[in-house]
Amino acid sequence: MNVSFFINDDIPLAINENANDFTRDLRFFAALAWYRKDKLSLGKAAELAGYDKLGFIARMQLEQEPIFDYGEDELASIFNDVAKLP
């Protein structure tokens, strides 16, 4: 699938990016948003962003984004399940 839409030239200029960097960042941040909303897995988000999984994780670290963002209830459930292991 090919997706295209018009963006005024002044938008990449406003954030001091060239067209290629702007496009790469746009793909990354779109993938990141859907990953945060649990719409895409880490692998699919990486694919959308144009990275492999490790590259996507590295970019997330660069952007200071949490890779796994569990709430207290989710962590408690995980630790309870681990405690049941032999």
KOLPA-334279 format. One record per atom (N, C-alpha, C, O, CB): residue number from 1; z, x, y; atom name. Coordinates in Angstrom, 3 decimals. Glycine has a CB too. Example, Ala and Ser with C-alpha at 12.3 -4.5 7.8 and 13.67 -1.06 7.14 Angstrom:
<pts>
[pt 1, [7.800, 13.190, -5.690], N] [pt 1, [7.800, 12.300, -4.500], CA] [pt 1, [7.800, 13.200, -3.300], C] [pt 1, [8.465, 14.236, -3.319], O] [pt 1, [9.046, 11.308, -4.473], CB] [pt 2, [7.080, 12.850, -2.250], N] [pt 2, [7.140, 13.670, -1.060], CA] [pt 2, [7.870, 12.900, 0.030], C] [pt 2, [8.039, 13.409, 1.138], O] [pt 2, [5.725, 14.084, -0.598], CB] 
</pts>
This chain:
<pts>
[pt 1, [0.000, 0.844, -1.165], N] [pt 1, [0.000, 0.000, 0.000], CA] [pt 1, [0.000, 0.900, 1.241], C] [pt 1, [0.704, 1.907, 1.306], O] [pt 1, [1.222, -0.966, -0.009], CB] [pt 2, [-0.779, 0.516, 2.180], N] [pt 2, [-0.827, 1.223, 3.454], CA] [pt 2, [-0.292, 0.288, 4.531], C] [pt 2, [-0.754, -0.846, 4.660], O] [pt 2, [-2.282, 1.704, 3.790], CB] [pt 3, [0.670, 0.759, 5.292], N] [pt 3, [1.263, -0.035, 6.360], CA] [pt 3, [0.991, 0.674, 7.681], C] [pt 3, [1.207, 1.879, 7.811], O] [pt 3, [2.800, -0.244, 6.134], CB] [pt 4, [0.520, -0.083, 8.645], N] [pt 4, [0.308, 0.519, 9.961], CA] [pt 4, [0.680, -0.481, 11.043], C] [pt 4, [0.523, -1.691, 10.878], O] [pt 4, [-1.161, 0.983, 10.130], CB] [pt 5, [1.173, 0.046, 12.145], N] [pt 5, [1.487, -0.781, 13.303], CA] [pt 5, [1.462, 0.114, 14.532], C] [pt 5, [1.592, 1.335, 14.435], O] [pt 5, [2.875, -1.494, 13.145], CB] [pt 6, [1.297, -0.504, 15.668], N] [pt 6, [1.156, 0.224, 16.922], CA] [pt 6, [2.521, 0.579, 17.505], C] [pt 6, [3.429, -0.252, 17.543], O] [pt 6, [0.350, -0.601, 17.928], CB] [pt 7, [2.650, 1.819, 17.954], N] [pt 7, [3.836, 2.278, 18.670], CA] [pt 7, [3.352, 2.978, 19.928], C] [pt 7, [2.497, 3.861, 19.861], O] [pt 7, [4.727, 3.232, 17.783], CB] [pt 8, [3.888, 2.593, 21.060], N] [pt 8, [3.511, 3.244, 22.317], CA] [pt 8, [3.801, 4.738, 22.244], C] [pt 8, [4.815, 5.156, 21.684], O] [pt 8, [4.261, 2.610, 23.509], CB] [pt 9, [2.909, 5.533, 22.810], N] [pt 9, [3.060, 6.990, 22.798], CA] [pt 9, [4.347, 7.454, 23.458], C] [pt 9, [4.849, 8.533, 23.142], O] [pt 9, [1.887, 7.633, 23.486], CB] [pt 10, [4.885, 6.655, 24.368], N] [pt 10, [6.078, 7.099, 25.083], CA] [pt 10, [7.348, 7.045, 24.227], C] [pt 10, [8.358, 7.649, 24.589], O] [pt 10, [6.267, 6.256, 26.318], CB] [pt 11, [7.310, 6.332, 23.102], N] [pt 11, [8.506, 6.259, 22.255], CA] [pt 11, [8.777, 7.597, 21.568], C] [pt 11, [9.890, 8.108, 21.694], O] [pt 11, [8.349, 5.149, 21.202], CB] [pt 12, [7.823, 8.194, 20.848], N] [pt 12, [8.099, 9.528, 20.296], CA] [pt 12, [8.409, 10.558, 21.391], C] [pt 12, [9.238, 11.447, 21.196], O] [pt 12, [6.905, 10.005, 19.467], CB] [pt 13, [7.747, 10.433, 22.526], N] [pt 13, [8.024, 11.352, 23.628], CA] [pt 13, [9.454, 11.190, 24.136], C] [pt 13, [10.101, 12.171, 24.504], O] [pt 13, [7.032, 11.125, 24.773], CB] [pt 14, [9.946, 9.953, 24.153], N] [pt 14, [11.297, 9.693, 24.647], CA] [pt 14, [12.353, 10.379, 23.792], C] [pt 14, [13.423, 10.735, 24.285], O] [pt 14, [11.560, 8.197, 24.692], CB] [pt 15, [12.051, 10.564, 22.501], N] [pt 15, [13.009, 11.248, 21.634], CA] [pt 15, [12.546, 12.668, 21.298], C] [pt 15, [13.060, 13.309, 20.381], O] [pt 15, [13.219, 10.447, 20.346], CB] [pt 16, [11.576, 13.132, 22.055], N] [pt 16, [11.094, 14.513, 21.972], CA] [pt 16, [10.591, 14.871, 20.569], C] [pt 16, [10.964, 15.905, 20.015], O] [pt 16, [12.203, 15.473, 22.379], CB] [pt 17, [9.742, 14.008, 20.002], N] [pt 17, [9.159, 14.262, 18.692], CA] [pt 17, [7.648, 14.107, 18.744], C] [pt 17, [7.113, 13.303, 19.507], O] [pt 17, [9.754, 13.318, 17.643], CB] [pt 18, [6.976, 14.893, 17.918], N] [pt 18, [5.534, 14.717, 17.784], CA] [pt 18, [5.270, 13.578, 16.797], C] [pt 18, [6.204, 13.076, 16.171], O] [pt 18, [4.845, 16.042, 17.311], CB] [pt 19, [4.034, 13.176, 16.655], N] [pt 19, [3.677, 12.020, 15.830], CA] [pt 19, [4.078, 12.214, 14.367], C] [pt 19, [4.581, 11.282, 13.739], O] [pt 19, [2.178, 11.757, 15.923], CB] [pt 20, [3.862, 13.413, 13.817], N] [pt 20, [4.201, 13.657, 12.410], CA] [pt 20, [5.701, 13.574, 12.167], C] [pt 20, [6.142, 12.937, 11.209], O] [pt 20, [3.684, 15.023, 11.971], CB] [pt 21, [6.491, 14.216, 13.030], N] [pt 21, [7.944, 14.164, 12.879], CA] [pt 21, [8.462, 12.747, 13.070], C] [pt 21, [9.373, 12.321, 12.361], O] [pt 21, [8.620, 15.107, 13.875], CB] [pt 22, [7.890, 12.011, 14.021], N] [pt 22, [8.299, 10.639, 14.273], CA] [pt 22, [8.038, 9.765, 13.048], C] [pt 22, [8.887, 8.964, 12.658], O] [pt 22, [7.566, 10.078, 15.496], CB] [pt 23, [6.864, 9.921, 12.449], N] [pt 23, [6.506, 9.151, 11.260], CA] [pt 23, [7.431, 9.486, 10.100], C] [pt 23, [7.900, 8.589, 9.399], O] [pt 23, [5.049, 9.417, 10.868], CB] [pt 24, [7.695, 10.765, 9.894], N] [pt 24, [8.601, 11.197, 8.819], CA] [pt 24, [9.993, 10.611, 9.025], C] [pt 24, [10.604, 10.114, 8.079], O] [pt 24, [8.677, 12.741, 8.758], CB] [pt 25, [10.499, 10.667, 10.264], N] [pt 25, [11.826, 10.124, 10.558], CA] [pt 25, [11.863, 8.610, 10.414], C] [pt 25, [12.851, 8.054, 9.936], O] [pt 25, [12.255, 10.517, 11.962], CB] [pt 26, [10.796, 7.944, 10.824], N] [pt 26, [10.725, 6.491, 10.701], CA] [pt 26, [10.819, 6.075, 9.230], C] [pt 26, [11.533, 5.131, 8.891], O] [pt 26, [9.417, 5.958, 11.330], CB] [pt 27, [10.102, 6.776, 8.369], N] [pt 27, [10.167, 6.499, 6.932], CA] [pt 27, [11.567, 6.765, 6.385], C] [pt 27, [12.089, 5.980, 5.593], O] [pt 27, [9.136, 7.348, 6.175], CB] [pt 28, [12.173, 7.874, 6.808], N] [pt 28, [13.513, 8.204, 6.328], CA] [pt 28, [14.526, 7.138, 6.739], C] [pt 28, [15.295, 6.653, 5.910], O] [pt 28, [13.947, 9.571, 6.860], CB] [pt 29, [14.522, 6.777, 8.024], N] [pt 29, [15.525, 5.829, 8.498], CA] [pt 29, [15.312, 4.421, 7.949], C] [pt 29, [16.278, 3.678, 7.771], O] [pt 29, [15.517, 5.789, 10.004], CB] [pt 30, [14.065, 4.043, 7.679], N] [pt 30, [13.813, 2.758, 7.023], CA] [pt 30, [14.364, 2.792, 5.599], C] [pt 30, [15.030, 1.851, 5.165], O] [pt 30, [12.293, 2.430, 7.013], CB] [pt 31, [14.089, 3.867, 4.879], N] [pt 31, [14.594, 4.013, 3.514], CA] [pt 31, [16.121, 4.041, 3.503], C] [pt 31, [16.752, 3.432, 2.639], O] [pt 31, [14.033, 5.291, 2.865], CB] [pt 32, [16.699, 4.738, 4.447], N] [pt 32, [18.156, 4.819, 4.542], CA] [pt 32, [18.769, 3.446, 4.787], C] [pt 32, [19.788, 3.112, 4.183], O] [pt 32, [18.564, 5.780, 5.657], CB] [pt 33, [18.172, 2.654, 5.653], N] [pt 33, [18.689, 1.313, 5.945], CA] [pt 33, [18.675, 0.448, 4.692], C] [pt 33, [19.651, -0.251, 4.419], O] [pt 33, [17.864, 0.643, 7.059], CB] [pt 34, [17.593, 0.481, 3.927], N] [pt 34, [17.521, -0.329, 2.713], CA] [pt 34, [18.429, 0.214, 1.618], C] [pt 34, [18.935, -0.548, 0.794], O] [pt 34, [16.088, -0.394, 2.209], CB] [pt 35, [18.638, 1.528, 1.606], N] [pt 35, [19.590, 2.119, 0.652], CA] [pt 35, [21.013, 1.660, 0.990], C] [pt 35, [21.766, 1.275, 0.095], O] [pt 35, [19.501, 3.680, 0.673], CB] [pt 36, [21.379, 1.699, 2.253], N] [pt 36, [22.720, 1.255, 2.682], CA] [pt 36, [22.974, -0.200, 2.328], C] [pt 36, [24.100, -0.568, 1.991], O] [pt 36, [22.888, 1.448, 4.189], CB] [pt 37, [21.935, -1.036, 2.400], N] [pt 37, [22.071, -2.468, 2.103], CA] [pt 37, [21.959, -2.766, 0.608], C] [pt 37, [21.951, -3.927, 0.199], O] [pt 37, [21.013, -3.259, 2.861], CB] [pt 38, [21.872, -1.704, -0.208], N] [pt 38, [21.704, -1.840, -1.660], CA] [pt 38, [20.422, -2.569, -2.036], C] [pt 38, [20.352, -3.219, -3.079], O] [pt 38, [22.889, -2.572, -2.249], CB] [pt 39, [19.418, -2.459, -1.192], N] [pt 39, [18.109, -3.038, -1.496], CA] [pt 39, [17.261, -2.041, -2.294], C] [pt 39, [16.408, -2.440, -3.087], O] [pt 39, [17.379, -3.448, -0.191], CB] [pt 40, [17.501, -0.747, -2.079], N] [pt 40, [16.790, 0.309, -2.801], CA] [pt 40, [17.796, 1.244, -3.455], C] [pt 40, [18.853, 1.536, -2.895], O] [pt 40, [15.850, 1.098, -1.850], CB] [pt 41, [17.448, 1.707, -4.649], N] [pt 41, [18.253, 2.739, -5.299], CA] [pt 41, [18.041, 4.053, -4.556], C] [pt 41, [17.151, 4.167, -3.714], O] [pt 41, [17.880, 2.884, -6.813], CB] [pt 42, [18.859, 5.027, -4.875], N] [pt 42, [18.706, 6.344, -4.261], CA] [pt 42, [17.315, 6.909, -4.542], C] [pt 42, [16.675, 7.467, -3.650], O] [pt 42, [19.790, 7.310, -4.777], CB] [pt 43, [16.849, 6.764, -5.783], N] [pt 43, [15.535, 7.284, -6.154], CA] [pt 43, [14.396, 6.602, -5.423], C] [pt 43, [13.466, 7.262, -4.961], O] [pt 43, [15.330, 7.142, -7.627], CB] [pt 44, [14.465, 5.269, -5.315], N] [pt 44, [13.407, 4.533, -4.620], CA] [pt 44, [13.456, 4.796, -3.116], C] [pt 44, [12.409, 4.874, -2.472], O] [pt 44, [13.531, 3.026, -4.898], CB] [pt 45, [14.644, 4.931, -2.553], N] [pt 45, [14.760, 5.261, -1.130], CA] [pt 45, [14.154, 6.638, -0.868], C] [pt 45, [13.441, 6.839, 0.116], O] [pt 45, [16.244, 5.223, -0.674], CB] [pt 46, [14.443, 7.568, -1.749], N] [pt 46, [13.872, 8.913, -1.610], CA] [pt 46, [12.348, 8.858, -1.680], C] [pt 46, [11.657, 9.507, -0.895], O] [pt 46, [14.422, 9.852, -2.706], CB] [pt 47, [11.836, 8.085, -2.618], N] [pt 47, [10.382, 7.934, -2.770], CA] [pt 47, [9.753, 7.354, -1.498], C] [pt 47, [8.738, 7.856, -1.014], O] [pt 47, [10.060, 7.028, -3.981], CB] [pt 48, [10.366, 6.293, -0.963], N] [pt 48, [9.855, 5.693, 0.268], CA] [pt 48, [9.871, 6.688, 1.418], C] [pt 48, [8.942, 6.726, 2.225], O] [pt 48, [10.671, 4.461, 0.636], CB] [pt 49, [10.920, 7.489, 1.492], N] [pt 49, [11.065, 8.443, 2.586], CA] [pt 49, [10.167, 9.673, 2.410], C] [pt 49, [10.016, 10.470, 3.336], O] [pt 49, [12.514, 8.877, 2.701], CB] [pt 50, [9.576, 9.824, 1.229], N] [pt 50, [8.698, 10.972, 0.993], CA] [pt 50, [9.436, 12.207, 0.512], C] [pt 50, [8.952, 13.327, 0.680], O] [pt 50, [7.953, 11.303, 2.244], CB] [pt 51, [10.607, 12.011, -0.086], N] [pt 51, [11.423, 13.111, -0.608], CA] [pt 51, [11.635, 12.921, -2.104], C] [pt 51, [11.422, 11.832, -2.636], O] [pt 51, [12.789, 13.192, 0.131], CB] [pt 52, [12.057, 13.992, -2.780], N] [pt 52, [12.633, 13.815, -4.100], CA] [pt 52, [14.112, 13.484, -3.886], C] [pt 52, [14.590, 13.521, -2.753], O] [pt 52, [12.437, 15.103, -5.007], CB] [pt 53, [14.837, 13.164, -4.954], N] [pt 53, [16.230, 12.739, -4.785], CA] [pt 53, [17.081, 13.798, -4.088], C] [pt 53, [17.842, 13.487, -3.172], O] [pt 53, [16.838, 12.408, -6.137], CB] [pt 54, [16.948, 15.033, -4.521], N] [pt 54, [17.762, 16.095, -3.917], CA] [pt 54, [17.394, 16.314, -2.452], C] [pt 54, [18.267, 16.571, -1.623], O] [pt 54, [17.594, 17.404, -4.698], CB] [pt 55, [16.120, 16.215, -2.137], N] [pt 55, [15.691, 16.350, -0.747], CA] [pt 55, [16.225, 15.224, 0.118], C] [pt 55, [16.618, 15.446, 1.263], O] [pt 55, [14.178, 16.387, -0.665], CB] [pt 56, [16.239, 14.007, -0.433], N] [pt 56, [16.769, 12.859, 0.302], CA] [pt 56, [18.266, 13.026, 0.534], C] [pt 56, [18.762, 12.757, 1.628], O] [pt 56, [16.487, 11.547, -0.458], CB] [pt 57, [18.988, 13.472, -0.500], N] [pt 57, [20.425, 13.723, -0.353], CA] [pt 57, [20.676, 14.801, 0.695], C] [pt 57, [21.586, 14.676, 1.514], O] [pt 57, [21.045, 14.139, -1.701], CB] [pt 58, [19.870, 15.857, 0.667], N] [pt 58, [20.025, 16.932, 1.653], CA] [pt 58, [19.792, 16.403, 3.064], C] [pt 58, [20.510, 16.769, 3.995], O] [pt 58, [19.051, 18.090, 1.352], CB] [pt 59, [18.795, 15.548, 3.221], N] [pt 59, [18.529, 14.968, 4.546], CA] [pt 59, [19.672, 14.059, 4.977], C] [pt 59, [20.048, 14.044, 6.149], O] [pt 59, [17.204, 14.180, 4.538], CB] [pt 60, [20.229, 13.297, 4.027], N] [pt 60, [21.378, 12.459, 4.344], CA] [pt 60, [22.559, 13.310, 4.810], C] [pt 60, [23.265, 12.946, 5.750], O] [pt 60, [21.778, 11.616, 3.125], CB] [pt 61, [22.762, 14.431, 4.153], N] [pt 61, [23.841, 15.332, 4.561], CA] [pt 61, [23.576, 15.874, 5.962], C] [pt 61, [24.488, 15.969, 6.784], O] [pt 61, [23.990, 16.496, 3.556], CB] [pt 62, [22.336, 16.223, 6.224], N] [pt 62, [21.955, 16.726, 7.547], CA] [pt 62, [22.245, 15.685, 8.628], C] [pt 62, [22.656, 16.027, 9.736], O] [pt 62, [20.462, 17.111, 7.567], CB] [pt 63, [22.028, 14.421, 8.296], N] [pt 63, [22.258, 13.322, 9.231], CA] [pt 63, [23.713, 12.836, 9.189], C] [pt 63, [24.074, 11.878, 9.872], O] [pt 63, [21.311, 12.162, 8.919], CB] [pt 64, [24.540, 13.505, 8.383], N] [pt 64, [25.955, 13.151, 8.206], CA] [pt 64, [26.136, 11.708, 7.729], C] [pt 64, [27.019, 10.986, 8.191], O] [pt 64, [26.711, 13.356, 9.516], CB] [pt 65, [25.276, 11.316, 6.795], N] [pt 65, [25.331, 9.994, 6.180], CA] [pt 65, [26.022, 10.106, 4.832], C] [pt 65, [25.746, 11.039, 4.079], O] [pt 65, [23.911, 9.387, 6.024], CB] [pt 66, [26.919, 9.172, 4.510], N] [pt 66, [27.550, 9.218, 3.185], CA] [pt 66, [26.526, 8.910, 2.098], C] [pt 66, [25.690, 8.018, 2.247], O] [pt 66, [28.729, 8.221, 3.106], CB] [pt 67, [26.604, 9.649, 1.020], N] [pt 67, [25.679, 9.428, -0.083], CA] [pt 67, [26.116, 8.206, -0.875], C] [pt 67, [25.302, 7.348, -1.216], O] [pt 67, [25.600, 10.671, -0.996], CB] [pt 68, [27.398, 8.138, -1.162], N] [pt 68, [27.981, 6.991, -1.847], CA] [pt 68, [29.070, 6.452, -0.931], C] [pt 68, [29.963, 7.195, -0.526], O] [pt 68, [28.551, 7.376, -3.275], CB] [pt 69, [29.005, 5.191, -0.608], N] [pt 69, [29.926, 4.598, 0.355], CA] [pt 69, [30.667, 3.436, -0.304], C] [pt 69, [30.335, 2.270, -0.095], O] [pt 69, [29.169, 4.118, 1.626], CB] [pt 70, [31.684, 3.783, -1.111], N] [pt 70, [32.436, 2.769, -1.827], CA] [pt 70, [33.605, 2.275, -0.982], C] [pt 70, [34.247, 3.056, -0.279], O] [pt 70, [32.937, 3.318, -3.164], CB] [pt 71, [33.874, 0.987, -1.054], N] [pt 71, [35.045, 0.409, -0.417], CA] [pt 71, [36.275, 0.629, -1.287], C] [pt 71, [36.173, 1.127, -2.408], O] [pt 71, [34.833, -1.089, -0.149], CB] [pt 72, [37.433, 0.255, -0.765], N] [pt 72, [38.690, 0.453, -1.498], CA] [pt 72, [38.702, -0.305, -2.822], C] [pt 72, [39.151, 0.231, -3.835], O] [pt 72, [39.874, 0.009, -0.641], CB] [pt 73, [38.215, -1.543, -2.826], N] [pt 73, [38.201, -2.333, -4.058], CA] [pt 73, [37.296, -1.709, -5.113], C] [pt 73, [37.640, -1.664, -6.294], O] [pt 73, [37.748, -3.760, -3.765], CB] [pt 74, [36.136, -1.230, -4.675], N] [pt 74, [35.206, -0.600, -5.617], CA] [pt 74, [35.806, 0.673, -6.203], C] [pt 74, [35.690, 0.924, -7.403], O] [pt 74, [33.868, -0.284, -4.925], CB] [pt 75, [36.449, 1.479, -5.354], N] [pt 75, [37.084, 2.701, -5.845], CA] [pt 75, [38.215, 2.382, -6.811], C] [pt 75, [38.350, 3.047, -7.838], O] [pt 75, [37.613, 3.534, -4.678], CB] [pt 76, [39.028, 1.378, -6.503], N] [pt 76, [40.125, 0.991, -7.393], CA] [pt 76, [39.577, 0.573, -8.751], C] [pt 76, [40.135, 0.936, -9.786], O] [pt 76, [40.954, -0.154, -6.774], CB] [pt 77, [38.491, -0.185, -8.751], N] [pt 77, [37.874, -0.622, -10.000], CA] [pt 77, [37.355, 0.568, -10.806], C] [pt 77, [37.525, 0.622, -12.024], O] [pt 77, [36.733, -1.603, -9.712], CB] [pt 78, [36.730, 1.506, -10.130], N] [pt 78, [36.215, 2.707, -10.803], CA] [pt 78, [37.362, 3.500, -11.426], C] [pt 78, [37.275, 3.914, -12.582], O] [pt 78, [35.426, 3.597, -9.809], CB] [pt 79, [38.436, 3.713, -10.663], N] [pt 79, [39.569, 4.481, -11.175], CA] [pt 79, [40.275, 3.743, -12.315], C] [pt 79, [40.756, 4.378, -13.253], O] [pt 79, [40.562, 4.775, -10.046], CB] [pt 80, [40.343, 2.411, -12.245], N] [pt 80, [40.921, 1.646, -13.347], CA] [pt 80, [40.087, 1.804, -14.604], C] [pt 80, [40.635, 1.941, -15.699], O] [pt 80, [41.037, 0.167, -12.975], CB] [pt 81, [38.768, 1.787, -14.461], N] [pt 81, [37.897, 1.967, -15.622], CA] [pt 81, [38.044, 3.375, -16.199], C] [pt 81, [38.048, 3.545, -17.418], O] [pt 81, [36.431, 1.699, -15.239], CB] [pt 82, [38.163, 4.370, -15.348], N] [pt 82, [38.314, 5.752, -15.799], CA] [pt 82, [39.642, 5.917, -16.532], C] [pt 82, [39.711, 6.629, -17.534], O] [pt 82, [38.228, 6.733, -14.603], CB] [pt 83, [40.694, 5.267, -16.042], N] [pt 83, [42.010, 5.364, -16.673], CA] [pt 83, [41.991, 4.809, -18.106], C] [pt 83, [42.821, 5.202, -18.925], O] [pt 83, [43.052, 4.614, -15.832], CB] [pt 84, [41.076, 3.921, -18.408], N] [pt 84, [40.973, 3.322, -19.735], CA] [pt 84, [40.247, 4.221, -20.734], C] [pt 84, [40.288, 3.976, -21.939], O] [pt 84, [40.264, 1.994, -19.641], CB] [pt 85, [39.592, 5.248, -20.238], N] [pt 85, [38.848, 6.148, -21.133], CA] [pt 85, [39.808, 6.951, -21.995], C] [pt 85, [40.908, 7.291, -21.559], O] [pt 85, [37.939, 7.099, -20.325], CB] [pt 86, [39.391, 7.254, -23.224], N] [pt 86, [40.273, 8.044, -24.112], CA] [pt 86, [40.460, 9.472, -23.637], C] [pt 86, [41.169, 10.248, -24.277], O] [pt 86, [39.714, 8.062, -25.522], CB] 
</pts>
